[in-house]
Amino acid sequence: MTPIETPEAARRFARHIASDLSLYNEEKILEGLQNDNLFEVLADEIEEGRALFQKRVSPELYAMNFYDRAIIDILVRSKGHVASKLW
């Protein structure tokens, strides 16, 4: 596979991984938000996605935190309607 070497492509890839996590783990996400332990509930899945992201992007792009931002945007911000202790 060709490594991802542009910021925009890295951002898109990170959001793609986070979207897949959201799609396949909806119940866990809701549970984690409601109980204020989202990152513990999804720790394995998030780390698996992080490893995939790190494997596919250049080290410089990995250091720009695109993956972490995508996790927050897609797994947390998009679920603002869920009753949670967080908000």
C-alpha positions in Angstrom: 0.0 0.0 0.0 1.1 3.5 -0.8 1.7 5.6 2.4 -0.5 8.6 2.9 1.6 11.7 2.7 -0.7 14.7 2.5 -2.5 16.3 5.5 -5.9 16.2 3.7 -5.6 12.5 2.9 -4.5 11.7 6.5 -7.4 13.7 7.9 -9.8 11.8 5.6 -8.3 8.5 6.5 -8.5 9.3 10.3 -12.2 10.3 9.9 -12.9 7.1 7.9 -11.5 4.9 10.7 -13.4 6.9 13.4 -16.6 6.6 11.3 -16.1 2.8 11.1 -15.7 2.7 14.8 -18.9 4.6 15.3 -20.8 2.5 12.8 -19.8 -0.9 14.3 -19.8 0.1 18.0 -22.8 2.3 18.4 -24.0 0.5 21.6 -20.6 0.7 23.2 -20.3 4.4 22.4 -23.7 5.2 23.8 -22.9 3.2 27.0 -19.5 4.9 27.3 -21.0 8.4 26.9 -23.8 7.7 29.4 -21.4 6.2 32.0 -18.6 8.7 31.3 -16.1 5.9 30.4 -16.1 6.0 26.6 -12.4 5.7 26.2 -12.2 2.7 28.6 -15.1 0.9 26.9 -13.6 1.4 23.4 -9.9 1.2 24.3 -9.2 -1.9 22.2 -11.0 -0.6 19.2 -9.5 2.9 19.4 -6.0 1.5 19.7 -6.6 -0.9 16.8 -7.6 2.0 14.6 -4.7 4.1 15.9 -2.3 1.3 14.9 -3.8 1.1 11.4 -3.6 4.9 11.0 0.1 5.0 12.2 0.9 2.2 9.8 -0.5 4.0 6.8 0.6 7.6 7.3 4.1 9.2 7.4 5.5 9.9 10.9 5.2 13.6 10.4 1.5 13.3 9.7 0.9 10.9 12.6 2.4 13.5 14.9 -0.3 16.0 13.8 -3.0 14.2 15.9 -5.5 13.8 13.0 -6.6 10.5 14.5 -7.3 11.8 18.0 -9.2 14.8 16.5 -11.3 12.5 14.4 -12.1 10.3 17.4 -13.4 13.3 19.3 -15.3 14.8 16.4 -17.0 11.6 15.4 -17.4 9.6 18.6 -18.0 12.4 21.0 -19.2 15.6 19.3 -21.6 13.9 17.0 -23.3 12.3 19.9 -24.1 15.5 21.7 -27.8 14.5 21.9 -27.0 11.6 24.2 -27.6 12.1 27.9 -24.2 12.1 29.5 -22.4 13.2 32.6 -19.9 14.8 30.3 -22.3 17.6 29.4 
